């Protein structure tokens, strides 16, 4: 009899971290069966746009420690 997703998850969470990471990577790869043909170009365009915003000073960068603190504060609300 096949195990339920909850049982599989419970079992997977008891694996060593390296095994969990490999399993997560394999599961994510399995979701990419049908990739949008324009996805790579769209991501490249988005990266270029964001870099231009940074280089022009249109956006303000935030140090990781500040961003992390703000994210934790939002999660605690």
C-alpha positions as CSV (number, residue, x, y, z in Angstrom):
1,X,0.0,0.0,0.0
2,X,1.5,3.4,-1.0
3,X,2.4,5.8,1.8
4,X,0.7,9.1,2.2
5,X,2.5,12.4,1.4
6,X,2.4,13.2,5.2
7,X,4.2,9.9,5.9
8,X,6.8,10.5,3.2
9,X,7.4,14.0,4.6
10,X,7.8,12.8,8.1
11,X,10.2,10.2,6.9
12,X,12.2,12.7,4.8
13,X,12.5,15.1,7.7
14,X,14.4,12.5,9.6
15,X,17.1,12.2,6.9
16,X,20.5,13.8,7.3
17,X,20.6,17.4,6.0
18,X,22.6,16.4,2.9
19,X,20.1,13.8,2.0
20,X,17.2,16.2,2.5
21,X,18.9,18.8,0.3
22,X,19.4,16.2,-2.5
23,X,15.8,15.0,-2.1
24,X,14.5,18.6,-2.3
25,X,16.6,19.3,-5.3
26,X,15.3,16.2,-7.1
27,X,11.7,17.1,-6.3
28,X,12.2,20.7,-7.6
29,X,13.8,19.4,-10.7
30,X,10.8,17.1,-11.3
31,X,8.5,20.2,-11.4
32,X,10.4,21.7,-14.3
33,X,9.1,19.2,-16.9
34,X,7.6,22.0,-19.0
35,X,9.8,25.1,-19.0
36,X,8.5,28.3,-20.6
37,X,10.7,28.9,-23.6
38,X,10.9,32.6,-22.8
39,X,11.8,32.1,-19.1
40,X,15.6,32.4,-19.5
41,X,15.3,35.6,-21.5
42,X,12.7,37.1,-19.1
43,X,15.0,36.4,-16.2
44,X,18.0,37.9,-18.0
45,X,15.9,41.0,-18.8
46,X,14.8,41.2,-15.1
47,X,18.3,40.9,-13.8
48,X,19.5,43.6,-16.2
49,X,16.7,45.9,-15.2
50,X,17.5,45.5,-11.5
51,X,21.2,46.0,-12.1
52,X,20.4,49.3,-13.9
53,X,18.2,50.4,-11.0
54,X,21.1,49.7,-8.6
55,X,23.7,51.4,-10.8
56,X,21.6,54.5,-11.4
57,X,20.8,54.9,-7.7
58,X,17.0,54.5,-8.3
59,X,16.9,51.8,-5.6
60,X,18.5,51.8,-2.2
61,X,20.3,48.6,-1.2
62,X,19.8,47.3,2.3
63,X,22.5,45.4,4.3
64,X,21.5,41.7,4.8
65,X,21.4,42.1,8.6
66,X,18.9,44.9,8.3
67,X,16.8,43.0,5.8
68,X,16.9,39.9,8.0
69,X,15.8,41.9,11.1
70,X,12.9,43.5,9.2
71,X,11.7,40.1,7.8
72,X,11.8,38.6,11.3
73,X,9.8,41.5,12.7
74,X,7.2,41.0,10.0
75,X,6.9,37.3,10.7
76,X,6.3,38.0,14.4
77,X,3.4,40.4,13.7
